[in-house]
Amino acid sequence: MTIDTSNMCSHLQRKLFEADGEYHRLWTAMQSDAELTAVVRSRQLHIYRNGKKVLALAGKSAPKVIREDRLCDMLQENK
């Protein structure tokens, strides 16, 4: 999965792409899941499964769970 990071918040980039980042585990799981797509909107990462939004990740604010998904369960495990 590739996304355009030019419009992504720098805090979110660190959390997502650095090995010790809070969301890095989600990013690696997303790479192997063909049902997931992601788009950067308003400096946030919006994640979709089969065309339906499941999660929105932001740099400084809390992640926004839209609908229950195994990816969201992984987010809860990080806490």
Buried (B, 14 or more C-beta within 10 A) or exposed (E): EEBEBEEBBEBBBBBBEEEEBBBBBBBEEBEEEEEBBBEBEEEBBBBBBEEEBBBBBBBEEEBEBBEEBEBBEBBEEEE
